[in-house]
């Protein structure tokens, strides 16, 4: 294994802290920080998946929260039918079945919408991904059987072999390990031949096309992978909060995910995690002062765009390293 | 199908379409000329509605309130451009989106602090509040006719402004090649500010016109901006003609889908299944339309010739 550079060490250090600190807080009887960290880690998985397409692939999706929602509903709806009957083919509390449904449906939605959206570029792509996500939002809002606008309370967490998701520490550890795996998968993808083409197409699409690559297919594949990972994050979210509602996939949520990636540092392994951590901290701190915490948060967002290029990781790396 | 009901719903569809055009025209104008993606356009629409609501209570007349609120919205748009938007022209579209997303949070929360979280209903003067019998048996609310008339008038005014005035000529020239226009001695920065303010006024006007029907509420901006995006994507971003055609199309399809889709479905499935499926499908109808059009024409119906 090649030796780690400075960024690598920062990444390992932060991830070790994230793996050890929250269980420690739980151990000394402070469950609140464990729950906060669980939310952080799940958000980070969604942000890591967005980073694959936004950071490395240059596809600015403004509809990424739709995958969280689809993944979460794909976990909640089988439980709903198990408890209240109707549509018995989908009724199940089996976690592996729900997981397959969450990941599969998210990937399918990514395939269909990606095939259409990726025919376009730039600002069209931003708006179309946003519109498709809003379509799913309105779809679930109109489905009265699953609670419509009010959302769906999930009666029971997924049943998995060996793991009990009702136990907060096990829930956290599963989420944390999932984050590490997701980061590993994305790392492997971007450093593979596939990832080279993806990053190359971000820099200069024409060059890659001239070299004979069908960049559309590369982009679409990355888009589907990102959707699947994010659907997994949705499955975790549903299990964590035992509640799912259309507001989970509103465009505000998609904007927040984008903010996390950009704030943390796009196209870096650790960036999305730092961004998610910063977002959770900002939200916790600001909302403890005022119910109007979105006002300073919005100003902060504008400030980040105007002044902080390269994100938090860029700052940690020191001057001149961030791009 | 009841023809009277169909006629009334078509009228409602046109009315929605014209309001969408007012919002979408500002978006497409700003994008076409300034190459700027303004996510916060919907918030200006909402702000216009709230300012108009307060003025209606202050001066006691809705029409005077609109006449006052439109220039106020324009000034606010001008200031936003001077303070923030101007810094972002050289940046990527992604930066535009993120910064204006922040701007949305700022505007929406400010509105919430000033006016409170609940919506405000806006009273109409009596002569606007009644019904008008268009012809035998067809009675429609007078105010909806006023909205249609106002929408058509503004659309016509906008076409005249862009195509037949000196300012419009500069706007079109700026859209083709802003560097050249500026080299010819035109103060391009002021022109850009004016265009942005014009877009803000159009969006604000749309918000004011809809507020007596729905009410002024915080969420109205977020709801309209996505639909406006769908409109300009379908029409072709930057095209005024495309925005108009697409806005009417989206307005009609959305309205008619919501009212008649269950009847259409009932023709080939059970009444029960139709009543379950129709609301879900009609909520997605305009997005399906967008997907189909994009699959056929990725640049929209009327792609602008330049750029």
Contacts between the chains, C-beta under 8 A, distances in Angstrom:
chain1	res1	chain2	res2	distance
A	60	B	93	7.2
A	60	B	94	4.7
A	60	B	97	7.1
A	62	B	97	6.5
A	113	B	291	7.9
A	116	B	291	5.2
A	116	B	294	5.7
A	116	B	295	5.7
A	117	B	294	8.0
A	119	B	294	6.7
A	119	B	295	7.4
A	119	B	298	4.6
A	120	B	294	6.6
A	120	B	298	5.1
A	120	B	299	7.9
A	122	B	93	5.7
A	123	B	31	7.1
A	123	B	37	5.3
A	123	B	93	4.8
A	123	B	237	6.5
A	124	B	233	6.3
A	124	B	237	6.7
A	124	B	298	7.5
A	124	B	299	7.9
A	126	B	37	6.9
A	126	B	93	6.5
A	126	B	94	7.4
A	126	B	97	5.8
A	127	B	37	8.0
A	127	B	229	4.4
A	127	B	232	7.7
A	127	B	233	5.5
A	127	B	237	8.0
A	128	B	233	6.3
A	128	B	290	7.4
A	128	B	294	6.8
A	130	B	226	6.5
A	130	B	229	6.5
A	131	B	226	6.1
A	131	B	229	5.9
A	131	B	230	5.3
A	131	B	233	7.0
A	131	B	287	5.7
A	131	B	290	6.1
A	132	B	287	6.5
A	132	B	291	7.7
A	134	B	226	4.6
A	134	B	287	7.3
A	135	B	283	7.8
A	135	B	284	5.0
A	135	B	287	3.8
A	135	B	288	7.9
A	138	B	283	4.0
A	138	B	284	6.5
A	139	B	280	5.7
A	139	B	283	6.0
A	139	B	284	5.7
A	141	B	283	7.0
A	142	B	279	4.5
A	142	B	280	4.9
A	142	B	283	4.5
A	143	B	280	6.1
A	250	B	222	7.8
A	251	B	222	7.0
A	251	B	226	6.8
A	252	B	222	7.5
A	255	B	97	8.0
A	255	B	98	7.7
A	255	B	101	4.4
A	258	B	97	7.5
A	258	B	98	6.4
A	258	B	101	7.7
A	259	B	98	6.5
A	259	B	101	7.4
A	262	B	94	7.7
A	262	B	98	6.0
A	292	B	109	5.1
A	292	B	112	6.8
A	292	B	113	5.8
A	294	B	105	4.4
A	294	B	106	7.9
A	294	B	108	7.0
A	294	B	109	4.5
A	295	B	105	6.9
A	295	B	106	5.8
A	295	B	109	4.0
A	295	B	110	6.6
A	295	B	113	7.5
A	297	B	102	7.8
A	297	B	105	5.9
A	298	B	101	7.9
A	298	B	102	4.3
A	298	B	103	6.7
A	298	B	104	7.1
A	298	B	105	3.0
A	298	B	106	3.9
A	298	B	109	6.8
A	299	B	102	6.9
A	299	B	106	6.0
A	300	B	102	7.4
A	301	B	98	6.4
A	301	B	99	7.2
A	301	B	101	6.5
A	301	B	102	3.2
A	301	B	105	6.9
A	302	B	84	6.7
A	302	B	99	5.2
A	302	B	102	4.1
A	302	B	103	6.5
A	302	B	106	7.5
A	304	B	98	7.7
A	305	B	88	7.6
A	305	B	91	7.6
A	305	B	95	5.2
A	305	B	98	4.9
A	305	B	99	4.3
A	305	B	102	7.0
A	306	B	87	6.1
A	306	B	88	7.9
A	306	B	99	7.1
